[in-house]
């Protein structure tokens, strides 16, 4: 089977959400699918045997692609369309695997080139227009909704990435047998094959292990790792940690991720709450460094305040062997429950109480950690992930 994978996003770059495309492509290639991957110019090439990465021009002067809809993405997608058509004219593909908005173009090309279509749906695109405040036009949102529904009907296989999105799709399509819930639940190391400087991307490799600041020596590390967008809950976590150190001065908060502007903003919030030497911001770091911090942490956190899609990091947190404190919101409870983590109300005081209990690592905490690992192995492990993709390709043969 030969497939054209179209992923309109930076690939590979820590910015945005490229991990799902990487792992989907990696496992598909390991299952014997020969793949051409069409993507943006921004990013680093990665080593995936059996995969040829094809890029549109970088347009570096226009800046980096940000998360969510944007004028820059619309501009770049024009080149994605041209390259899609060129590749389809020159090659015979059995399958076109379209990520996100690429499916709209694939929908119109499908009757012409007669390929099987996989719609890899990471989010509802009409909802994105509203959530990211890209447009409030009812006409535009309605158009996206019609295109999305038509693409769902036309697709030979549909992938969704979380239960909320899965439930939504099941209200639209009638053929549930072509729909697969495949969570972004694996996290192998990404094998980069070119230096970041050559392609204008951030490095995802690191030659030596990082070190914690001296202030963290001998203390219990509470970790947050991820973006620092408002919905991620730093306004909950940072005030909560002031309550934590008042009762446990041996606690240390490590916040990994965020742009320089976001780090500056939340550093000021930490100063306001007089966290002093009890907190450290790293900013964005390579994948291997983030994994190192995850390994040395005593407690993991996910203080998200809003959203419906399950955070990618939750699956790695389940498998980590570390206690997790997460907010009791639907974004988390699609996967998490009280048996596998400490679920707390999305407010500083409950978050603080959850962290303090998790730091004790008593029998109750250790049982949650054991249950979390078991849940990951049973529902989200690499074996389960691979089987789901294998079932999808078997349907398309």
JOHUVEN-V481442 format. One record per run of one state. SS is the DSSP state (helix for helix, strand for strand, loop for the rest). FROM is the first residue (numbers start at 1). TO is the last residue. If there is no record, write none. Layout:
BEGIN
<<SS	FROM	TO> <SS	FROM	TO>>
END
This chain:
BEGIN
<<loop	1	1> <strand	2	7> <loop	8	18> <helix	19	30> <loop	31	33> <strand	34	39> <loop	40	45> <strand	46	46> <loop	47	50> <strand	51	55> <loop	56	59> <helix	60	62> <loop	63	70> <helix	71	90> <loop	91	94> <strand	95	99> <loop	100	101> <helix	102	113> <loop	114	115> <strand	116	121> <loop	122	124> <helix	125	131> <loop	132	137> <helix	138	154> <loop	155	156> <strand	157	160> <loop	161	162> <helix	163	170> <loop	171	175> <helix	176	178> <strand	179	181> <loop	182	191> <strand	192	192> <loop	193	195> <helix	196	198> <loop	199	213> <helix	214	216> <loop	217	219> <strand	220	225> <loop	226	229> <helix	230	232> <loop	233	233> <helix	234	247> <loop	248	250> <strand	251	257> <loop	258	259> <helix	260	272> <loop	273	275> <helix	276	278> <strand	279	283> <loop	284	286> <helix	287	296> <loop	297	298> <strand	299	302> <loop	303	312> <helix	313	319> <loop	320	322> <strand	323	327> <loop	328	329> <helix	330	333> <loop	334	341> <strand	342	344> <loop	345	347> <helix	348	360> <loop	361	362> <helix	363	379> <loop	380	381> <helix	382	396> <loop	397	397>>
END
